Amino acid sequence: MEFIHSREYLNQGDVVEVSSDTPCNFMLTDETNFSSFKRGESFRYYGGFFKNFPARINVPHSGQWNITIDLGAGSGHIRYGLRLIKAQSV
């Protein structure tokens, strides 16, 4: 299993944006679900399989999040960009 991973503290309303030169699974998970993903077990996530970029995921609640670009059985060669768009304070 090949994947790219980043762990960030994100606030509700923030947006995680990824650009990629190849289709991929782009996911946002909590720690428990990321551990299940790494073990190959069922897990819950926000996001999905994207072919068109940029792809965006809205952060559902504040906390520590795992941002994962999963290449599946594909090659580990990918050009990507990751951007965190912070929610504006009122």
N, C-alpha and C positions, 0 to 999 in steps of 0.2 A: 504494500500500500504506500503510495507516494502522495504526500500532501505538504502544503505550506501552512505554517501556523503562527499566529500572533496572539498574545493575551493582553487585553486592555481593560481598564476600568472605563465603562461608558455610562452615560446618563440616559434616562428615558427621553426619547425624542431625538437623540443623536442619530446620525445616519452613517452606515459603513458602506463605502463605495469601492468597487473593484473594477478595473479594466484588465482585459486579458487578450492575448493573441490567439487563444484556443478555447473552445467550449470547456466548461468545468463546473463542478459542484462548488458552490460558494455558500458557506454555512456559518451561522452564529449559534454557539452552544454554551451552556453553563458547564461547570467543571465536571459534574457527574456524567452528563451526556457526552462530553468530550472523551472522558475515560472509557465509556462504553464504545464510542466510535473507534478508538485506538485498539480495543480488544476485539473488534469485529462483531460486536453485539448490536442489538437494536438500540436506537437512540432517537431522541427528539431534537429538532433544530428549527431555526428560522432560516429561510433562504431556499435554495434548490439548485437545479441544473440550469445554467444560463448559456445561451449561444450569442446573445446580443449584449454589447457593453457600451457604456458603463452599466453595471448592475448595482442595485442599491437594496440595503436591508435597513429598515427602521428598528431601532433598539426598543424593545417592549417595556423594559424597566431597568432602573439603575443597578449596577453591580459589575462584578468581574465577568468578562466574556471572552470566549475563545473564538477567534476569527480563523476560519479554515478554508483554504482552497484545495479541494480534493481532486486529484488527477485521475483517480480510479486506477484502471489498469493501463492508462496512457503513459506517455513518456514524461520524464521529469523535466523536460525542456519547455519552459514557458516564460514568456515575458508578461509581466503583470505590474499593475500599479494599485496601491491601496491608499485610500484617503478616508480620514475620519472627519465628518462634518458635524460640528458641535451645535446643539440646539441653542437657539437664542434665548437669553434670559429676558423676562418681562420686566 
